[in-house]
Amino acid sequence: MSFLKKLKNLKIPSHDIRKKELWDAEGIIEGVSNQVLKFDLRPVKNNVKGGYFNTKADKMVFDIKNQWIIVDLEELHDYLKRNNLKKANLEDLISALDWNIILPKN
């Protein structure tokens, strides 16, 4: 199942907006929230998921085996800056960040 199927009021940005604002999809996480959010859906490559501090995305989605892990980008950026990190382990982020959601892929 695609994460996009979890979103209501789904909007996909144009190629130009995607390159300029660095987000992949906008919508409401069905059954979880009523807030319209922008998501960074880029895949993990070589056990690393890159990101940008200048993104317009609200949340970053990690596609892990049988679940999606969603983290707040503002909180993630603050955590990385505060701890002077360029990389972080996802399990550490789940423990350290206040805002995260784990959604099963069912």
N, C-alpha and C positions, 0 to 999 in steps of 0.2 A: 504494500500500500504506500502511496505517495503522501508525504506530509501535506501537500496541497489539498488533499481530500479532507483534511481536518479543518480547513478554513472555510468560513462563510464569507460572503461578499468578496470573493477572491478577485484581486487585481494583479496583473502581471505588468511590470513597467516596460516601456519601449527599450530597445537596445541602447539608445542614447542616454536615457534616464538611468538605466542600470549601470552604465559605465561612469556616469557623472556622480550619481548619488550612492552607488555601491550597495543596492538592495535588490532582492530577487522576487519577492512576493509581498502582497499586502492583504490583510484580512483579519477576521475574528476567529480565535481558536474556539471551535464549537464545543459547548458543554463545559468550558473552562473560564471564559472571559466574555465580556461584551465590548471590550475595547478594540478598536481597529489598530493593528500593529504592522510594522514593516519588518520583514525577516531576511536575514542573510542565510542562504541555503547552500552556499558553496560546499562541495564535498571535502572530506578529509583525504589528504594525499600523503603517503609515506608516514602515517601516524601523526600528521600535523595538519591543523586547519589554520590557515592564515586569516588575518583580519586587518582592518584599517581603522585608525582613530577618527578619520573624517567621514565615515559612513553615515548615511541617513537612516540606516536600519535601527530598529528598537531592540531586536532580539536576534541571537545567533542560534541556529538549530544544528545540533550534532545528530547525525543519523547513525545510531549504534545498534547492531544486531536486531533485537526485537523491540526497540524503543527509540523515541526521539527525546533528546535532552535539550531543553531550551533555556538559555541564560540571557540575562539582561545585559546589553552591551555597555550602557553607561556604568553599571556596577563593575563589569569586567574590566573596562578601561581604567577605572579608579583603582581597582585591585592591582592591576599590572603596574601602574605608575607608582602607587604607594609602596609596593614591594620591589620596585626596580627590576621587573621581569620582562623578558621578551617572549618567553614560552611558559606555559603552565599545564600541568596534568589535569585532565578533565575531572578525575575523582577528587583532586584537591579543590578544584573550583566549586564542585557541588557542595562540599563541606564548608568552604570559605564564604561563598556568596549567599546572601539572604534570599534573593529572587531567582529561583529556578523551578522549572516544571519538568517532570518526567512523564511522558505519554507513552503508553503501550501501543504497539502497532497492530491492534486487532480490529 
